[in-house]
Structure formats: C-alpha cells, structure tokens
Amino acid sequence: MSNYSCFNFEVKDKIGYITMCRGDELNTMTRLFWKELPEIIKQADKDSQARVLVLQAEGKHFSAGMDFANFAGDNNPNKKDPARMREAFYHELLELQDTFTALEKCRMPTIALIQGACVGGAIDMVAACDMRYCSEDAFFKIAEVDIGLAADVGTLQRLPKLMPFAHVKELAYTGRKFDANEAAELGLVNKVFSSKEMLAEEGKKVATTIAAKSPLVTRVIKKQLNYARDNSVDDALEYHAMWNAALISSKDMESALSAFAAKSEGDFEDLAELKSFWEKEGLVP
C-alpha cells in the first residue's frame, strides 16, 4: 500500500483502490489533495497493474469538498498588478481542473463509491468518474453558489452530460441538497445500496467483473464513449473504426471467445507499462 497525506493507494486483484484517508476532517480537499490525486492516477496509468480504479473514502462522509484554508488571503503588501495575478490564477485553475480530468482520461475505468456527504468539489470529482454508486445515507450539494462561486472544476461541464439539463441548472442555481434516491432518479448515480458495507461489497463486484475483461478492450471502450459524448455520431463512428483497426487484439478475442464457450474467465495480458522517452534512454534516475 502506498501512503500519502490525503490518500491510501493499493492494487489488489487488478483493482486499484484510491481511498481518501482524512475521514475525521470530512476528507476535505487540502492543497496536498490536489497534488497527490493526479500523481496516484498517473502512477497507476504508468504501472498498468490496475485494470480498474475505485475511488472511495474512510469515515462517515465521502468528502465535504474544498478545504476553506485553500482560500486564505495573501497578506503580501507588495502584490503584483491585479491583471497579472488573475492571469496566474487562470493557470492555477486549469491545474485544479486537470486533477479531476485525470480520472476521465486515465487508461482504466473508474468507479466512485459514495457515502454521506458529497459536496462542492466532491461532485466535480465524481462527475469525472465513469460510474458512481452510493449508500442510502449519501447526499449531494453543488455548494459553490452559497460561498459566492460558480463550481469551476468540472461540475457545470460534466453534469449536463449525466443529468437532465434543467435539473442541473436548478441544483447549481439554488445549492439545494439532494439525497441518494433523487441522485439515482436524475442519473447521477448508477445504483443506491442500503449501507456503506453493502456499497463496498457491491462496488468491488463491479470492479472485479471489469478487471476480468481484456484491459485493452476496456481502454478502447472508455476512449470511444468519451469521444462519442463530445462529438457527432459520424465523427465518433469513424474514430471508433480507426481505434478498432489499430488496437483490437485477435489474441484477446480468441481468449474471450474460449472463455465464453467454457463459461470461465479469459486470460488477458495487462496493458504495457508506460515509459517516457527519458526513462527508456536511462536518463531518469
């Protein structure tokens, strides 16, 4: 298990568990949180040991969102020109957005398991995952409007792809809290379970099923679905044809067909480990 300040990470039976470990602090998103999460995802992408990632949390609540200490003012009396400070903030915001976009763009499917509060930035985060499941005690709130902000790291961009547009508008404008059943009715979560324990058990079953498939095929499926969401049908069909022509493995197909006939699981290789040019040349210690 790899330990970070805000997370624990381990790979077990081809499933990568990313666990927020600050339950006593409601798993709020400190400055280190924004640094550590993309590092974990990048490492999982490179190592190729996990075929699916499960994002979960210790404690009563999934996450109460942004740690307000992140908004502490700058008391430096020698501040730079406001326009230059805003330009720098623009780049900082893009970095924060990339933290959650990493979940959307990584090579493997991602599953969020949500209990208790999923508030503010936590909604930005789970919206970037491929699937979301929750327990009955879960509740959700696009809270940024209550502190004078517009949600700015993915909620307003991704939720309209997951939920009816008018409902997204109402929830974003009002900051109204909504419960697990409403989240399921609106399409935000795939399914609601009776307890945190049942959530973990059933979430693991889904992850185990995915991990038993060809990781090359699930990689292609994820890439195609995300592309189809954002492009026309004609463009998505052509894009899919190119990816299938380039990446579908006859070896994986044979294994999958044999396993199907035998009512067993196929035997598939992991994805190749990713190495940068510098690593291949031995220039990275």
C-alpha positions as CSV (number, residue, x, y, z in Angstrom):
1,M,0.0,0.0,0.0
2,S,1.2,3.5,-0.9
3,N,0.5,6.1,1.7
4,Y,0.0,9.8,1.0
5,S,-1.2,12.6,3.2
6,C,-4.7,12.5,1.8
7,F,-4.9,9.1,0.3
8,N,-4.0,5.4,0.7
9,F,-3.5,3.5,-2.6
10,E,-3.2,-0.2,-3.2
11,V,-3.7,-2.6,-6.1
12,K,-5.3,-5.9,-5.2
13,D,-6.5,-8.5,-7.7
14,K,-6.1,-6.0,-10.5
15,I,-8.2,-3.4,-8.8
16,G,-6.6,-0.1,-7.7
17,Y,-8.2,1.3,-4.6
18,I,-7.8,5.1,-4.1
19,T,-9.0,5.8,-0.6
20,M,-9.4,9.3,0.9
21,C,-8.0,8.8,4.4
22,R,-8.9,12.0,6.3
23,G,-12.3,10.9,7.5
24,D,-12.0,12.8,10.7
25,E,-11.6,16.0,8.6
26,L,-14.5,15.0,6.3
27,N,-12.0,14.3,3.6
28,T,-11.8,17.9,2.6
29,M,-9.6,18.8,-0.3
30,T,-6.4,20.4,1.1
31,R,-3.6,21.7,-1.1
32,L,-1.8,18.4,-0.9
33,F,-5.0,16.6,-2.1
34,W,-4.8,18.4,-5.5
35,K,-1.2,17.3,-5.8
36,E,-1.5,13.7,-4.7
37,L,-4.6,12.6,-6.6
38,P,-3.2,13.1,-10.1
39,E,0.2,11.6,-9.0
40,I,-1.6,8.4,-8.0
41,I,-3.6,8.2,-11.2
42,K,-0.5,8.9,-13.3
43,Q,1.4,6.2,-11.5
44,A,-1.5,3.7,-11.9
45,D,-1.5,4.6,-15.6
46,K,2.2,4.0,-15.9
47,D,2.4,0.8,-13.9
48,S,-0.5,-0.8,-15.6
49,Q,-1.1,-3.1,-12.6
50,A,-4.7,-2.0,-12.1
51,R,-7.3,-2.6,-14.7
52,V,-10.0,-0.5,-12.9
53,L,-9.8,2.2,-10.2
54,V,-12.1,2.5,-7.3
55,L,-12.3,5.9,-5.6
56,Q,-13.6,5.7,-2.1
57,A,-13.3,7.3,1.4
58,E,-12.8,6.4,5.0
59,G,-15.2,7.9,7.6
60,K,-18.8,8.8,7.7
61,H,-18.6,11.2,4.7
62,F,-17.2,10.8,1.2
63,S,-16.0,14.4,1.0
64,A,-17.2,17.9,2.2
65,G,-15.3,19.4,-0.8
66,M,-12.7,22.2,-0.8
67,D,-10.8,22.9,2.4
68,F,-11.5,26.6,3.1
69,A,-7.9,27.1,4.2
70,N,-7.2,27.0,0.5
71,F,-8.9,30.3,0.2
72,A,-6.7,32.0,2.8
73,G,-5.8,35.5,1.6
74,D,-2.4,36.7,0.5
75,N,-1.1,39.2,3.0
76,N,1.8,40.2,0.9
77,P,1.8,44.0,0.8
78,N,3.8,44.0,-2.4
79,K,1.2,42.4,-4.6
80,K,1.6,42.3,-8.3
81,D,-0.6,44.0,-10.8
82,P,-4.2,42.6,-10.4
83,A,-4.4,41.7,-14.1
84,R,-1.2,39.6,-13.9
85,M,-2.4,37.9,-10.7
86,R,-5.7,37.0,-12.5
87,E,-3.7,35.6,-15.4
88,A,-1.7,33.4,-13.0
89,F,-4.9,32.3,-11.2
90,Y,-6.2,31.2,-14.6
91,H,-3.3,28.7,-14.9
92,E,-3.8,27.6,-11.3
93,L,-7.4,26.9,-12.0
94,L,-6.5,24.8,-15.1
95,E,-4.2,22.8,-12.9
96,L,-7.1,22.1,-10.4
97,Q,-9.3,21.1,-13.3
98,D,-6.7,18.7,-14.6
99,T,-6.7,16.9,-11.2
100,F,-10.2,15.5,-11.9
101,T,-9.8,15.3,-15.7
102,A,-7.1,12.7,-14.9
103,L,-9.9,10.4,-13.7
104,E,-11.7,10.8,-17.0
105,K,-8.6,10.4,-19.2
106,C,-6.8,7.6,-17.5
107,R,-6.4,4.2,-19.3
108,M,-8.7,2.3,-17.0
109,P,-12.4,2.6,-16.0
110,T,-13.1,4.5,-12.7
111,I,-15.7,3.9,-10.1
112,A,-16.7,6.2,-7.3
113,L,-18.3,4.8,-4.1
114,I,-20.0,7.5,-2.2
115,Q,-21.3,7.6,1.4
116,G,-22.6,10.5,3.4
117,A,-21.7,14.0,2.1
118,C,-20.6,14.5,-1.5
119,V,-20.5,18.3,-1.5
120,G,-18.9,21.0,-3.7
121,G,-15.7,19.9,-5.2
122,A,-16.6,16.3,-4.4
123,I,-19.3,16.5,-7.1
124,D,-16.7,17.9,-9.5
125,M,-14.6,14.8,-8.7
126,V,-17.2,12.0,-9.0
127,A,-18.6,13.5,-12.2
128,A,-15.3,12.8,-13.8
129,C,-15.6,9.1,-12.9
130,D,-17.1,6.5,-15.3
131,M,-19.6,5.1,-12.7
132,R,-20.9,6.3,-9.4
133,Y,-22.6,4.2,-6.7
134,C,-23.8,5.4,-3.3
135,S,-25.3,4.3,0.0
136,E,-28.7,5.4,1.2
137,D,-27.2,8.0,3.6
138,A,-25.5,9.8,0.7
139,F,-26.4,13.4,-0.1
140,F,-25.2,15.8,-2.7
141,K,-24.9,19.6,-2.9
142,I,-23.5,21.9,-5.5
143,A,-22.4,24.2,-2.7
144,E,-20.3,26.8,-4.5
145,V,-23.1,29.2,-5.1
146,D,-23.5,29.6,-1.3
147,I,-20.0,31.0,-1.0
148,G,-20.1,33.3,-4.0
149,L,-18.5,31.0,-6.6
150,A,-19.6,29.1,-9.7
151,A,-18.4,25.5,-9.5
152,D,-15.2,25.6,-11.5
153,V,-13.5,22.3,-11.8
154,G,-16.0,20.1,-13.8
155,T,-19.5,20.1,-12.3
156,L,-21.0,22.6,-14.7
157,Q,-19.4,20.9,-17.6
158,R,-19.9,17.2,-16.9
159,L,-23.2,17.1,-15.0
160,P,-25.2,18.2,-18.1
161,K,-23.9,15.1,-19.8
162,L,-25.1,12.9,-17.0
163,M,-28.4,14.5,-15.8
164,P,-31.3,16.4,-17.3
165,F,-30.1,20.0,-18.1
166,A,-32.9,21.8,-16.3
167,H,-32.3,19.9,-13.1
168,V,-28.6,20.7,-13.3
169,K,-29.5,24.3,-13.6
170,E,-31.8,24.3,-10.6
171,L,-29.3,22.5,-8.4
172,A,-26.5,24.8,-9.4
173,Y,-28.5,28.0,-9.0
174,T,-30.0,27.1,-5.7
175,G,-27.3,25.0,-4.0
176,R,-30.1,22.7,-2.8
177,K,-29.2,19.4,-1.1
178,F,-30.5,16.3,-2.8
179,D,-30.5,12.7,-1.5
180,A,-29.4,9.4,-2.8
181,N,-32.7,8.4,-4.3
182,E,-33.0,11.7,-6.2
183,A,-29.4,11.3,-7.4
184,A,-30.3,7.9,-8.8
185,E,-33.5,9.2,-10.4
186,L,-31.6,12.0,-12.1
187,G,-28.9,9.6,-13.4
188,L,-26.0,10.9,-11.3
189,V,-25.5,7.5,-9.6
190,N,-25.9,4.1,-11.1
191,K,-27.4,2.5,-8.0
192,V,-28.1,3.0,-4.3
193,F,-27.2,0.5,-1.7
194,S,-28.6,0.1,1.9
195,S,-25.3,0.7,3.7
196,K,-21.7,1.6,3.4
197,E,-20.7,-2.0,3.8
198,M,-23.1,-3.1,1.0
199,L,-21.8,-0.3,-1.2
200,A,-18.2,-1.5,-0.7
201,E,-19.2,-5.1,-1.4
202,E,-21.2,-4.4,-4.5
203,G,-18.7,-1.9,-5.8
204,K,-16.0,-4.5,-5.5
205,K,-18.1,-6.9,-7.5
206,V,-18.5,-4.5,-10.4
207,A,-14.8,-3.7,-10.3
208,T,-13.9,-7.4,-10.2
209,T,-16.1,-8.0,-13.3
210,I,-14.4,-5.2,-15.2
211,A,-10.9,-6.4,-14.1
212,A,-11.6,-9.8,-15.6
213,K,-12.1,-8.3,-19.1
214,S,-9.4,-7.5,-21.6
215,P,-7.8,-4.2,-20.3
216,L,-7.1,-3.3,-23.9
217,V,-10.8,-3.6,-24.8
218,T,-12.0,-1.6,-21.8
219,R,-9.4,1.0,-22.7
220,V,-10.9,1.3,-26.2
221,I,-14.4,1.4,-24.8
222,K,-13.6,4.2,-22.4
223,K,-11.9,6.2,-25.1
224,Q,-14.8,5.7,-27.6
225,L,-17.5,6.6,-25.1
226,N,-15.9,9.8,-24.0
227,Y,-15.3,10.8,-27.6
228,A,-18.9,9.9,-28.6
229,R,-20.2,12.1,-25.8
230,D,-18.5,15.2,-27.1
231,N,-18.7,14.6,-30.9
232,S,-21.2,13.8,-33.7
233,V,-22.2,10.3,-34.4
234,D,-20.5,10.3,-37.8
235,D,-17.2,11.5,-36.3
236,A,-17.4,9.1,-33.4
237,L,-18.1,6.1,-35.8
238,E,-15.0,7.0,-37.9
239,Y,-12.9,7.5,-34.8
240,H,-14.0,4.1,-33.5
241,A,-13.2,2.4,-36.8
242,M,-9.6,3.7,-36.6
243,W,-9.2,2.6,-33.0
244,N,-10.6,-0.8,-33.6
245,A,-8.5,-1.3,-36.7
246,A,-5.4,-0.3,-34.8
247,L,-5.9,-1.9,-31.3
248,I,-8.3,-4.8,-31.3
249,S,-6.2,-7.9,-30.4
250,S,-7.0,-11.2,-32.1
251,K,-5.3,-12.9,-29.1
252,D,-7.7,-11.3,-26.7
253,M,-10.7,-12.1,-28.9
254,E,-9.7,-15.8,-29.0
255,S,-9.3,-15.9,-25.3
256,A,-12.6,-14.1,-24.7
257,L,-14.5,-16.5,-27.1
258,S,-12.9,-19.6,-25.5
259,A,-13.8,-18.3,-22.0
260,F,-17.4,-17.5,-23.1
261,A,-17.8,-21.0,-24.5
262,A,-16.4,-22.6,-21.4
263,K,-18.3,-20.2,-19.0
264,S,-15.0,-19.2,-17.5
265,E,-12.8,-16.1,-17.3
266,G,-10.4,-15.2,-20.1
267,D,-6.6,-14.9,-19.7
268,F,-5.6,-11.4,-20.7
269,E,-2.2,-9.6,-20.5
270,D,-2.0,-6.3,-18.7
271,L,-1.5,-3.1,-20.7
272,A,2.1,-2.3,-21.4
273,E,3.9,-0.2,-18.8
274,L,4.2,3.4,-19.9
275,K,7.7,4.8,-20.0
276,S,8.7,8.3,-21.2
277,F,11.5,8.7,-23.8
278,W,13.8,9.8,-21.0
279,E,13.1,6.7,-19.0
280,K,13.7,4.5,-22.0
281,E,17.0,6.2,-22.6
282,G,18.0,5.7,-18.9
283,L,18.1,9.4,-18.3
284,V,15.7,9.4,-15.3
285,P,17.2,8.1,-12.0
